Amino acid sequence: MARIDAFLKLGLAQGCSDVHLAVGVPPMLRMNGDLMPIKFRQLSDTELESYVTEILTEAQRARLAAGLDLDFSYVGEQGGRFRVNVFRKVTGIGAVFRHIPGSVPTLDSLNMPKVLFDFCDFHQGMVLVTGSTGTGKSTTLAAMIDHLNETRNLNIISLEDPIEFVHQSKRCQVIQRELDTHVKSFADGVRSAMREDPDVILVGELRDAETIMMAMTAAETGHLVLGTLHTTGAVKTIDRIIDALPGELREQTKAFLSMSLKAVVTQVLVKTPDGRGRRAVLEILVNNRAISKLITTDQTHQIPSQLQTGREIGMQLMDTALLDAIQQKLVDPDDAFRFATDKKKFQRFVTDTSLVRTLEAGAAGA
């Protein structure tokens, strides 16, 4: 058994989401959003490097020696699947192991709103799941793929970096491809996928202009494209896509978004009232005629008002969703306060008065 498996086994036993290993500190576990050290000595550079290189292939060792980061999946001998990132920093090597549950989650098990089931019924266009790192975007997309796999007869091609949840083909054929292992880039993967008779293409991350353009082409030519962006709201997502492409394509991009962008889901993970778990809270944009017009006329700043008035078709603003979750006692008010945009609306729910004092101090300083 690889020595690093002992830390991973401990993390699994504690129910953590991530195991962090870095030089100069003991191993750390992320528990319900908080990083907690375990009772162990500080790791030295040579010690940690020997732990990590023990689980690498020769090709991965060569990449690491060349100063490149590594992204790969790892299955410990004691069970448990992890998404791994290995990197170098000032003090030496570092690694983060994200635990991937053994079974693919369902939309029901994640308590997702009904409108996400509806998004799986689209036959073409683009649906984006966005949020900061670690907010569960991949988990939500995996649940959507699982729903498609259970309910429709499709060819689904997923492009991931690395592969996380492993899908068994049910009613659908699910083909999972991994960056560096099977394709050189997301853009190359989408280009190849379009020649493989796909119905659905999942793009792990729309991280550059070429990938965005290829994904747009796929969505415009009769495919359902699911993807992620590291943006923190519907408006920022639309603006990011427009700004990512060359200026001469601005009008073309706006036209695409107005017609082929079907929905944007932005999520955060908020602690539950007992502090023992986290729950996804969503901002949801469903494209309609009004939002389409705001995109084409450069008035995306008015989209939040449409999210507030579009609840009958499943839309919701993040602040509204957070307030609803607080009132239903589904999330911790103090943690929800941290994610709120208009924090004044949340002050009456806050139990940690230092949060309110910080807000008032900031307002006074402004």
C-alpha positions as CSV (number, residue, x, y, z in Angstrom):
1,M,0.0,0.0,0.0
2,A,1.3,3.4,-0.9
3,R,2.2,5.4,2.2
4,I,0.0,8.3,1.1
5,D,-3.1,6.0,1.4
6,A,-2.9,6.3,5.2
7,F,-3.8,10.0,5.0
8,L,-6.5,9.4,2.4
9,K,-8.0,6.6,4.5
10,L,-8.1,8.9,7.5
11,G,-9.7,11.6,5.4
12,L,-12.4,9.2,4.2
13,A,-13.1,8.1,7.8
14,Q,-13.6,11.7,8.9
15,G,-15.9,12.5,5.9
16,C,-13.7,15.2,4.5
17,S,-14.0,16.6,1.0
18,D,-10.2,17.2,0.4
19,V,-6.9,16.1,1.8
20,H,-4.2,18.8,1.5
21,L,-0.5,17.9,1.7
22,A,2.2,20.7,1.8
23,V,5.7,21.2,3.0
24,G,6.1,22.8,6.4
25,V,2.7,22.0,7.8
26,P,1.0,18.7,8.8
27,P,-1.6,17.1,6.5
28,M,-4.9,19.0,6.5
29,L,-8.5,17.9,5.9
30,R,-11.3,20.1,4.5
31,M,-14.3,19.5,6.7
32,N,-17.5,21.1,5.7
33,G,-15.6,24.0,4.1
34,D,-13.1,24.5,6.8
35,L,-9.4,23.4,6.7
36,M,-8.4,21.4,9.7
37,P,-4.9,20.0,10.5
38,I,-4.5,16.4,11.6
39,K,-2.3,15.3,14.5
40,F,0.9,14.6,12.6
41,R,4.3,16.2,12.2
42,Q,5.1,18.9,9.7
43,L,6.0,17.4,6.3
44,S,9.5,17.9,4.9
45,D,10.1,18.5,1.2
46,T,11.9,15.2,0.6
47,E,9.3,13.3,2.7
48,L,6.3,14.6,0.9
49,E,7.9,14.2,-2.6
50,S,8.6,10.6,-1.8
51,Y,5.0,10.0,-0.8
52,V,3.7,11.6,-4.0
53,T,6.1,10.1,-6.5
54,E,5.3,6.7,-5.1
55,I,1.9,6.9,-6.8
56,L,3.0,8.5,-10.1
57,T,3.7,6.9,-13.4
58,E,7.0,7.5,-15.1
59,A,5.4,10.0,-17.5
60,Q,3.9,11.9,-14.6
61,R,7.3,11.9,-12.7
62,A,8.9,13.4,-15.8
63,R,6.2,16.1,-16.1
64,L,6.6,17.0,-12.4
65,A,10.4,17.1,-12.7
66,A,10.0,19.5,-15.7
67,G,8.1,21.9,-13.4
68,L,4.6,21.1,-14.7
69,D,1.5,20.6,-12.6
70,L,-0.3,17.3,-12.6
71,D,-4.0,16.5,-12.7
72,F,-5.1,12.9,-12.5
73,S,-7.4,10.4,-10.9
74,Y,-6.2,8.1,-8.2
75,V,-7.8,5.1,-6.6
76,G,-6.3,4.0,-3.3
77,E,-5.6,0.4,-2.5
78,Q,-8.1,0.7,0.4
79,G,-10.8,2.0,-1.9
80,G,-11.8,5.6,-2.5
81,R,-11.4,7.6,-5.7
82,F,-9.7,11.0,-5.7
83,R,-9.1,13.8,-8.2
84,V,-5.5,14.9,-7.6
85,N,-3.5,18.1,-8.3
86,V,0.2,18.0,-7.7
87,F,2.2,21.2,-7.9
88,R,5.5,22.9,-6.9
89,K,5.7,26.1,-4.8
90,V,8.3,28.1,-3.1
91,T,8.9,25.6,-0.2
92,G,8.6,22.5,-2.3
93,I,6.0,20.1,-3.5
94,G,2.2,20.2,-2.7
95,A,-0.8,18.1,-3.5
96,V,-4.6,18.2,-3.1
97,F,-6.7,15.1,-3.1
98,R,-10.5,15.7,-3.8
99,H,-12.6,12.7,-2.8
100,I,-15.0,11.5,-5.5
101,P,-17.9,9.4,-4.1
102,G,-18.1,5.9,-5.4
103,S,-21.7,6.2,-6.7
104,V,-22.9,8.9,-9.1
105,P,-25.2,11.3,-7.3
106,T,-28.8,12.0,-8.5
107,L,-30.5,15.3,-8.9
108,D,-32.9,14.2,-6.2
109,S,-30.2,13.2,-3.7
110,L,-28.6,16.7,-4.2
111,N,-32.0,18.3,-3.6
112,M,-31.9,20.1,-6.9
113,P,-34.9,22.2,-8.1
114,K,-37.2,20.7,-10.7
115,V,-36.0,23.1,-13.4
116,L,-32.6,21.3,-13.6
117,F,-34.5,18.1,-14.6
118,D,-36.1,20.3,-17.4
119,F,-32.6,21.4,-18.6
120,C,-31.9,17.7,-19.3
121,D,-34.7,17.7,-21.8
122,F,-33.1,20.2,-24.1
123,H,-32.0,18.7,-27.5
124,Q,-29.6,21.4,-28.4
125,G,-28.0,24.6,-27.0
126,M,-25.7,25.3,-24.1
127,V,-26.3,24.9,-20.3
128,L,-23.6,26.2,-18.0
129,V,-23.0,25.3,-14.4
130,T,-20.8,27.9,-12.8
131,G,-19.2,28.9,-9.4
132,S,-15.9,29.1,-7.6
133,T,-13.6,26.2,-7.2
134,G,-15.0,23.6,-4.8
135,T,-18.7,24.5,-5.1
136,G,-19.8,21.2,-6.5
137,K,-20.1,22.0,-10.2
138,S,-18.8,18.7,-11.3
139,T,-21.2,16.9,-9.0
140,T,-24.2,18.7,-10.4
141,L,-23.1,18.0,-14.0
142,A,-22.5,14.3,-13.0
143,A,-26.1,14.1,-11.7
144,M,-27.5,15.7,-14.9
145,I,-25.5,13.1,-17.0
146,D,-26.9,10.4,-14.7
147,H,-30.5,11.6,-15.3
148,L,-30.0,11.7,-19.0
149,N,-28.4,8.2,-18.8
150,E,-31.6,6.9,-17.0
151,T,-34.2,8.6,-19.1
152,R,-33.1,9.1,-22.7
153,N,-31.3,7.1,-25.5
154,L,-28.3,9.2,-26.4
155,N,-24.7,9.3,-27.2
156,I,-23.0,11.3,-24.4
157,I,-19.3,12.3,-24.7
158,S,-17.7,13.9,-21.7
159,L,-14.3,15.7,-21.7
160,E,-12.9,15.9,-18.2
161,D,-9.6,17.0,-16.5
162,P,-9.4,14.5,-14.9
163,I,-12.3,12.0,-15.0
164,E,-14.1,12.1,-11.7
165,F,-17.4,10.2,-11.5
166,V,-17.3,7.1,-13.6
167,H,-20.6,6.5,-15.5
168,Q,-21.8,3.1,-16.5
169,S,-23.8,3.2,-19.7
170,K,-27.5,2.5,-19.0
171,R,-30.0,3.8,-21.6
172,C,-27.3,6.0,-23.0
173,Q,-23.8,5.3,-24.4
174,V,-21.5,7.4,-22.1
175,I,-18.0,7.9,-23.5
176,Q,-15.6,9.6,-21.0
177,R,-12.4,11.1,-22.2
178,E,-9.6,12.7,-20.2
179,L,-7.2,15.5,-21.0
180,D,-3.7,14.4,-21.7
181,T,-4.7,10.8,-21.5
182,H,-7.1,10.7,-24.4
183,V,-7.2,14.3,-25.9
184,K,-4.7,17.2,-25.9
185,S,-7.1,19.9,-25.0
186,F,-10.8,20.6,-24.4
187,A,-11.0,22.3,-27.8
188,D,-9.5,19.3,-29.6
189,G,-11.8,17.1,-27.6
190,V,-14.9,19.0,-28.7
191,R,-13.7,19.1,-32.3
192,S,-13.2,15.3,-32.3
193,A,-16.5,14.7,-30.5
194,M,-18.5,16.5,-33.2
195,R,-17.3,13.8,-35.6
196,E,-18.5,11.0,-33.3
197,D,-22.2,11.4,-33.7
198,P,-22.9,12.9,-30.2
199,D,-26.2,14.0,-28.8
200,V,-24.6,15.6,-25.6
201,I,-21.1,16.9,-25.1
202,L,-19.9,17.7,-21.6
203,V,-17.0,20.2,-21.6
204,G,-15.2,20.1,-18.2
205,E,-14.2,23.7,-18.4
206,L,-14.6,26.5,-20.9
207,R,-11.2,27.8,-20.0
208,D,-10.0,29.6,-23.2
209,A,-11.3,31.3,-26.3
210,E,-10.8,28.3,-28.6
211,T,-12.7,26.0,-26.3
212,I,-15.6,28.5,-26.0
213,M,-15.8,28.9,-29.8
214,M,-15.8,25.1,-30.4
215,A,-18.5,24.6,-27.7
216,M,-20.6,27.4,-29.3
217,T,-20.3,25.7,-32.7
218,A,-21.4,22.4,-31.2
219,A,-24.4,24.0,-29.5
220,E,-25.4,25.8,-32.7
221,T,-25.2,22.7,-34.8
222,G,-27.8,20.6,-33.0
223,H,-26.0,19.3,-29.9
224,L,-26.7,19.8,-26.2
225,V,-23.5,21.2,-24.6
226,L,-23.0,21.1,-20.9
227,G,-20.1,23.0,-19.4
228,T,-18.6,24.9,-16.5
229,L,-17.0,28.3,-15.9
230,H,-15.4,29.7,-12.8
231,T,-17.8,32.7,-12.6
232,T,-20.0,33.7,-9.6
233,G,-23.2,34.7,-11.2
234,A,-25.4,34.7,-14.4
235,V,-24.4,38.2,-15.4
236,K,-20.7,37.6,-14.9
237,T,-20.9,34.3,-16.9
238,I,-22.4,36.1,-19.9
239,D,-19.9,38.9,-19.7
240,R,-17.0,36.5,-19.3
241,I,-17.9,34.7,-22.5
242,I,-18.3,37.9,-24.5
243,D,-15.0,39.3,-23.2
244,A,-13.1,36.1,-23.7
245,L,-13.5,36.2,-27.5
246,P,-11.9,38.6,-30.0
247,G,-13.6,42.0,-30.3
248,E,-14.6,41.4,-34.0
249,L,-16.7,38.4,-32.8
250,R,-18.5,40.4,-30.1
251,E,-21.8,40.7,-32.1
252,Q,-21.7,37.1,-33.2
253,T,-21.1,36.0,-29.6
254,K,-24.0,38.0,-28.3
255,A,-26.2,36.6,-31.0
256,F,-25.2,33.1,-30.0
257,L,-25.9,33.7,-26.3
258,S,-29.2,35.3,-27.1
259,M,-30.4,32.2,-29.1
260,S,-28.4,29.2,-27.9
261,L,-27.6,29.8,-24.3
262,K,-30.4,27.9,-22.6
263,A,-29.6,28.3,-18.9
264,V,-26.9,29.3,-16.4
265,V,-26.8,27.7,-12.9
266,T,-24.5,29.3,-10.4
267,Q,-24.0,27.5,-7.1
268,V,-22.4,28.0,-3.7
269,L,-22.1,25.4,-0.9
270,V,-23.5,26.8,2.4
271,K,-23.2,25.1,5.8
272,T,-26.3,23.4,7.2
273,P,-27.6,24.7,10.6
274,D,-25.9,21.9,12.5
275,G,-22.6,22.6,10.8
276,R,-22.2,18.9,9.8
277,G,-22.7,19.3,6.1
278,R,-23.2,21.8,3.3
279,R,-26.0,22.4,0.9
280,A,-26.0,23.7,-2.6
281,V,-27.8,27.0,-3.1
282,L,-28.4,28.1,-6.7
283,E,-28.9,31.2,-8.8
284,I,-30.7,30.1,-12.0
285,L,-31.1,31.9,-15.3
286,V,-33.5,30.5,-17.9
287,N,-33.1,32.2,-21.2
288,N,-36.3,33.8,-22.5
289,R,-37.2,36.7,-24.9
290,A,-36.6,39.4,-22.3
291,I,-33.1,38.1,-21.3
292,S,-32.2,37.5,-25.0
293,K,-33.0,41.2,-25.7
294,L,-30.9,42.4,-22.7
295,I,-27.9,40.4,-24.1
296,T,-28.1,41.7,-27.6
297,T,-28.5,45.3,-26.4
298,D,-25.6,45.3,-23.9
299,Q,-27.9,45.6,-20.9
300,T,-26.8,42.5,-19.0
301,H,-26.8,44.6,-15.8
302,Q,-30.6,44.4,-15.9
303,I,-30.7,40.6,-15.9
304,P,-30.9,40.3,-12.0
305,S,-34.4,42.0,-12.2
306,Q,-35.5,39.4,-14.7
307,L,-34.3,36.6,-12.3
308,Q,-36.5,38.1,-9.6
309,T,-39.6,38.2,-11.8
310,G,-39.1,34.9,-13.5
311,R,-39.7,32.5,-10.7
312,E,-42.7,30.9,-12.4
313,I,-40.3,29.4,-15.0
314,G,-37.6,28.4,-12.4
315,M,-35.4,31.5,-12.3
316,Q,-34.0,32.7,-9.0
317,L,-31.5,35.3,-7.8
318,M,-28.8,34.1,-5.4
319,D,-29.8,36.4,-2.6
320,T,-33.4,35.2,-2.9
321,A,-32.4,31.6,-2.9
322,L,-30.2,32.2,0.2
323,L,-33.1,33.9,2.0
324,D,-35.5,31.1,1.2
325,A,-33.0,28.5,2.5
326,I,-32.5,30.5,5.7
327,Q,-36.3,30.8,6.3
328,Q,-36.7,27.1,5.7
329,K,-33.9,26.4,8.2
330,L,-31.9,24.5,5.5
331,V,-28.6,26.6,5.9
332,D,-26.7,28.4,8.6
333,P,-27.6,32.1,8.5
334,D,-24.1,33.2,9.3
335,D,-22.6,31.2,6.5
336,A,-25.3,32.4,4.1
337,F,-24.5,36.0,5.0
338,R,-21.0,35.5,3.6
339,F,-22.3,34.6,0.2
340,A,-25.0,37.3,0.0
341,T,-24.6,40.2,-2.4
342,D,-27.0,42.7,-0.6
343,K,-25.9,41.8,3.0
344,K,-28.2,44.3,4.7
345,K,-31.1,42.0,3.8
346,F,-29.5,39.2,5.9
347,Q,-28.5,41.2,9.0
348,R,-31.6,40.3,11.0
349,F,-30.8,36.5,10.6
350,V,-27.2,36.7,11.6
351,T,-26.2,35.3,15.0
352,D,-22.5,36.2,14.9
353,T,-22.6,39.9,15.5
354,S,-18.9,40.4,14.5
355,L,-20.1,39.8,10.9
356,V,-22.5,42.7,11.1
357,R,-19.8,44.9,12.8
358,T,-17.4,44.2,9.9
359,L,-20.1,45.2,7.4
360,E,-20.8,48.4,9.3
361,A,-17.1,49.2,9.6
362,G,-16.7,48.7,5.9
363,A,-19.7,51.0,5.1
364,A,-18.3,53.7,7.4
365,G,-14.9,53.5,5.8
366,A,-16.4,53.9,2.3
